[in-house]
Amino acid sequence: MPGINKKRAILAGVVILLILVVGFGLVFWRFNLKDLIFKTKDPAVLAINKDAFIYKDEMGEEKYLEAVKRLEEVQNKLKADLSNTDLWFEFGVIKNYLGDKEGAIFAWEKTLELGPYFLPVLNNLGDVYADYGKDYERAESFYLRFLEKEPNYSVYGKLADLYRYNLTAKKDQIEPLILSAIENDPANKSNYLSYLLEFYKQENDLVKIEYYRQQIKLIDSKE
């Protein structure tokens, strides 16, 4: 019947139109809107602020210009591929090298949005928050996240030092932390025990000093 056929044709046309609209929307999101939202949300994260390059004079002109050139190259690559964790990591490394600590933090935190356990970034953020930001709790959180995934002698040491010199209310966590390090990283047992010995010397804890001296002697006698 003519009326029914007309309705079916209209309905089919509406369905086709909806499919085209949705398809176009997805393409627009993939190539335009997603990037626009990201740039609007974090306008500083892709910026290059040369006034923040505090190491410029120390580096010398040649090294400085080389670093800035590479930074601009990475910036352009990121504009074309905002999901590349390696590029975000390098963007932060170069900014940190130039002395832009805040810029490095922006880039490395963006890296973690894309890869939550990108281990070099966790280590670097722990360092920059401890040394530059003096935000020791935040530095602690990054070191702990690193150690959740991989035992590492250097990171255990940096976390223990935070408790020893900065977060001193957590000094009582140093021994269990290092004992856990020995369990997870037995190849460095002697170094961990030496750390505990030096720590308890600082604390003037004679009982612990003697205990860890004996532990180190046991290892030495077996070698």
C-alpha atoms as one frame of an Amber mdcrd trajectory, in Angstrom:
protein
   0.000   0.000   0.000   1.350   3.472  -0.887   0.907   4.935   2.617   2.701
   2.089   4.357   5.546   2.076   1.821   6.000   5.806   2.295   6.216   5.404
   6.067   8.756   2.604   5.683  10.860   4.740   3.373  10.780   7.631   5.845
  11.715   5.295   8.725  14.580   3.789   6.725  15.798   7.267   5.879  15.753
   8.272   9.565  17.727   5.147  10.541  20.327   5.795   7.853  20.596   9.423
   8.965  21.107   8.367  12.592  23.840   5.916  11.566  25.615   8.635   9.605
  25.327  11.116  12.483  26.677   8.611  15.011  29.484   7.555  12.686  30.466
  11.131  11.981  30.314  11.892  15.703  32.700   9.060  16.510  35.133  10.186
  13.845  34.924  13.771  15.089  35.547  12.594  18.663  38.496  10.469  17.643
  40.289  13.130  15.661  39.098  16.468  17.034  36.890  16.762  20.077  38.933
  14.407  22.286  42.066  16.454  21.669  40.175  19.709  22.137  38.839  18.587
  25.519  42.303  17.487  26.602  43.918  20.758  25.563  41.170  22.782  27.227
  41.451  20.796  30.439  45.272  20.987  30.640  46.354  24.020  28.608  49.782
  24.183  30.287  50.784  20.574  29.869  51.899  20.944  26.234  53.293  24.441
  26.631  56.989  25.304  26.533  57.863  28.057  29.011  61.447  29.083  28.342
  61.412  31.405  31.351  61.257  28.277  33.503  64.514  26.843  32.108  66.603
  27.738  35.143  69.593  25.621  34.068  70.088  27.559  30.833  73.200  29.444
  31.934  74.790  26.374  33.515  74.325  24.256  30.389  76.027  26.482  27.862
  74.376  27.752  24.690  75.015  24.713  22.483  73.540  22.145  24.875  70.685
  24.483  25.729  69.692  25.008  22.088  69.934  21.271  21.358  67.651  20.480
  24.285  65.092  23.135  23.320  65.083  21.908  19.721  64.412  18.331  20.841
  61.731  19.533  23.248  59.930  21.330  20.403  60.186  18.204  18.235  58.614
  16.097  20.969  55.934  18.739  21.501  54.945  18.566  17.822  54.837  14.771
  17.912  52.612  14.887  20.990  50.171  17.247  19.298  49.690  14.514  16.700
  49.563  11.650  19.231  48.423  12.573  22.739  48.272   8.921  23.802  51.989
   8.188  23.417  53.404   7.513  26.908  57.007   7.406  25.697  56.703  10.897
  24.226  55.127  12.274  27.407  57.934  10.713  29.409  60.600  12.265  27.178
  58.804  15.623  27.253  59.101  15.566  31.041  62.710  14.378  31.008  63.829
  17.238  28.767  61.911  19.821  30.792  63.465  18.489  33.976  66.910  18.588
  32.322  66.337  22.250  31.440  65.182  23.032  34.975  61.438  23.362  34.396
  60.414  21.170  37.309  56.726  22.073  37.217  56.599  21.383  33.489  58.214
  18.010  34.082  55.625  17.181  36.734  52.794  18.093  34.345  54.208  15.840
  31.622  54.983  12.892  33.911  51.587  12.994  35.602  50.017  12.929  32.135
  52.166   9.858  31.425  50.666   8.166  34.477  47.131   8.928  33.302  47.953
   6.788  30.275  50.149   4.195  32.035  49.593   4.143  35.834  52.639   1.967
  36.496  55.192   3.517  34.146  58.050   2.806  36.548  60.627   5.426  35.446
  57.944   8.106  35.857  57.001   6.919  39.344  60.650   7.118  40.347  61.171
  10.536  38.746  58.031  12.018  40.292  59.102  10.729  43.693  62.451  12.454
  43.214  61.100  15.767  41.974  58.456  16.005  44.697  61.049  15.162  47.361
  63.841  17.422  46.103  62.043  20.284  44.375  58.494  20.306  45.671  59.323
  19.308  49.250  56.049  17.409  49.211  57.324  14.356  51.032  53.975  12.597
  51.398  53.442  12.784  47.654  56.999  11.604  47.016  56.339   8.680  49.365
  53.212   7.722  47.434  55.133   7.490  44.156  57.963   5.436  45.651  55.427
   3.050  47.195  53.625   2.657  43.873  56.941   1.850  42.226  57.787  -0.787
  44.842  54.369  -2.412  44.457  55.511  -3.481  41.010  59.258  -3.934  41.300
  61.801  -4.226  44.144  64.586  -1.726  43.600  67.549  -1.003  45.877  67.717
   2.694  44.991  63.988   3.304  45.514  63.938   1.427  48.828  66.831   3.612
  49.941  65.124   6.840  48.890  61.926   5.873  50.683  63.854   4.946  53.830
  65.678   8.277  53.656  62.326  10.097  53.477  61.322   8.445  56.736  64.744
   9.073  58.242  65.193  12.756  57.414  61.853  14.231  56.309  58.845  12.204
  57.442  60.484  11.541  60.793  57.196  10.566  62.433  57.505   7.399  60.307
  61.004   6.433  61.436  59.553   3.315  63.006  58.702   2.122  59.474  62.334
   2.061  58.347  63.239  -1.321  59.797  60.153  -3.174  58.503  60.609  -1.477
  55.125  64.222  -2.610  54.823  63.440  -6.105  56.071  60.750  -6.295  53.390
  63.350  -5.087  50.880  65.663  -7.929  51.897  62.858 -10.420  51.333  61.967
  -8.984  47.931  65.511  -8.202  46.791  67.811 -10.726  48.529  70.703 -10.030
  46.153  71.262  -6.728  47.988  70.862  -8.127  51.503  74.289  -6.989  52.678
  73.652  -3.405  51.509  70.262  -3.286  53.218  71.747  -4.562  56.479  74.472
  -1.926  56.250  71.778   0.707  55.840  70.060  -0.479  59.020  73.369  -0.530
  60.883  74.104   3.082  59.923  70.574   4.126  60.787  70.751   2.646  64.273
  74.169   4.196  64.800  72.519   7.527  64.109  69.763   6.623  66.553  72.347
   5.410  69.109  70.413   2.175  69.585  73.147  -0.081  70.964  71.069  -3.252
  70.893  70.175  -2.853  67.213  73.719  -1.817  66.341  75.113  -5.024  67.774
  72.374  -7.141  66.213  72.971  -5.837  62.683  76.732  -6.011  63.078  76.332
  -9.710  63.783  74.012 -10.142  60.810  76.589  -8.562  58.504  79.355 -10.746
  59.965  77.279 -13.845  59.223  77.021 -12.861  55.588  80.723 -12.030  55.362
  81.669 -15.387  56.884  79.711 -17.224  54.186  81.363 -15.406  51.310
